[in-house]
Amino acid sequence: MSLWPSLRGISIKDLETIMAIVHEKDNSAVLKQVAEAGIHLTEPTGAHEEHDHHDHEHGFETAEILRVVFVALAAAIVWFHLWEPFHRVSVIGLAATLIGGYPIFKEAFENVLERRMTMELSMTIALASALAIGEFFTALVITAFVLGAEILEGLTVGRGRRAIQDMLNFLPRTASVLRDGQTLDVATDTILPGEIVLIRPGSRVPVDGRVVSGHSFVEEAAITGEPMPSEKTAGSPIYAGAINQTGTLQVLAERLGKETTFGKIIEAVERAEHSRAPIQKTADRLAGYLVYFALGAAALTFLITHNIRATISVVIVAGACGIAAGTPLAILGAIGRAARQGSIIKGGIYLEALGHLDTVFLDKTGTLTYGMPLVTEINAAPGISEQLILKAAASAESGSEHPVGRAIVRFAEQQDIPVSHPDHFEYRIGRGVLATLHGQQTIIGSRALLAELGIDLHQQANAVHGTEVLVAQGGHYLGSILVTDQLRDSSAPAVKALTDMGIKVVLLTGDAKTVAEAVADRLGIIQAYSELLPEQKAAFIAEQVRKGRTVVMLGDGINDAPALSEATVGVAMGTGTDVARESADVVLIGNDLMKFVKTVRIARNCRRIIFQNFYGTLIVDTIGIGLAAVGLLNPLLAAFIHVASELTFILNSTRLLAPREEIGTAGHEQAPAQV
């Protein structure tokens, strides 16, 4: 059976072929459309010279249909003996088999030159044998079956490939930009970061950015998987490819072209070609072994029975394309479905790992929580006012990017407490901040940091329900600030779903032990490790990987990047830092943890379908070869079983392909109001 080119991923050559065949467009127009969207893809080196000959380059064209019709008519003529000038040889049968089976014979010849055993080669042997013993009608019917199945297979694979065209249509080619006080319509690839883009009702968003003015509801289903329109006001993030529904928005362009979330989706699909999943290599090897097994069984059958028809039936009945074609198709469908539901998987190897993962490590801040902590309590040392503590802490943290530091500064501003900028600022990762304010050293951080610097803490009790930030100035302890971070609405359901799937969930955080235990208790997490520095998180995960566990680390910040890199699969929240997203193997668009759960389910379903194809092919081939060897299957019935079984397994893989109208079912989640 033939396969379409490069089912394992989408390259530029594939895009050209797919668009020209499926949508009957000029290849150059397709590439131009991609470029006009601001996404400039690079063709892999040697793409024109190197081809994966596991796959055919037959498209669904008129010539293919005419070839099948020609072979079918020839079979009818041979069956009714309409023209038989020679007694032993059917001229029409021989000529039609050679002409109609040309694609099969051509592929078989190429395989011989490459010393590779494929199903095309075994089918060529079967057809040649049928012709040699005068089974011209049988040869024609087998040829028609194979060619017809090829067309159906192409249509099935094309269904998965059409998702690329859907994505190409997401971005507009032109956009309205505010320049020098005027609104200008410009090509999207000329927009610069920092420019203001005007998004009118009914139009698609051309850039990733942030709303600076306006109010509207935006449909982001094709990008984030959220089914309900998202309300957008000043400060709201917005994604390229989203559809503005009601009001006019002014958007500050932050990421353009291939740097947008949309661009990353296409880039991830293309990258999948260069990171084949190990299970695909297993599928290729198994397909080759099946061919050798069938030929060996055929040789044994002939030696024992001397029945040439039974021997030919043995060769014909064995099929491996259900494995060879179904495996990459299942992976392509799974990656595409995950992308439609808001999860970008950067390669089939990571999809396969997610399919059998056993341990998930979760960061707390920004992952399980909203990452926008609030000041809930101030505990002053004797003789110290709360205003003094808050002023010292906010001034020291005024240059910090840490969520806790920003929460303190925000709270001080809300209390109308003046905040000054430090003369010196030093951030100690995972421990706190050292700053110089008006000549005095100010320390904001953990108990460990203050104790290390020799600050007497007056035996203050640890916080229980939040992060305790201790404040010292001029060598004296001033007090503590309690900062709490609200759990995401999706955190508890996601943890429960992962646990129900038999996956071990572990919390890793730099927060105090009491805080970690409180969060773990609320979410039902059994194991929680606290007060960990970034390098300690990374070392802990690396140790689990060395023990042979399939480990996922899910985080969102710069601190999480080392741990994400050490995990079998690193998963970053889409709202996290650029460093975390680049370090990750899977990126969740948005901040809904249930998207990760859905991604794991998709990966497991993909793995289950692939193994169904594996075992199903082995069972059908084994039984079919046995029946054919004892003479219970004639060549025609063997050909029917071959084609029917392979199409069944290929169609089984298409269950992962998302319908074009499907836009995901993830719930919409909003951050808590700030006070």
Order of alpha helices (4+ residues) and beta strands (2+ residues): alpha-alpha-alpha-alpha-alpha-alpha-alpha-beta-beta-beta-beta-beta-alpha-beta-beta-beta-beta-alpha-alpha-alpha-alpha-alpha-beta-alpha-beta-beta-alpha-alpha-beta-beta-beta-alpha-beta-beta-alpha-beta-alpha-beta-alpha-beta-alpha-beta-alpha-beta-alpha-alpha
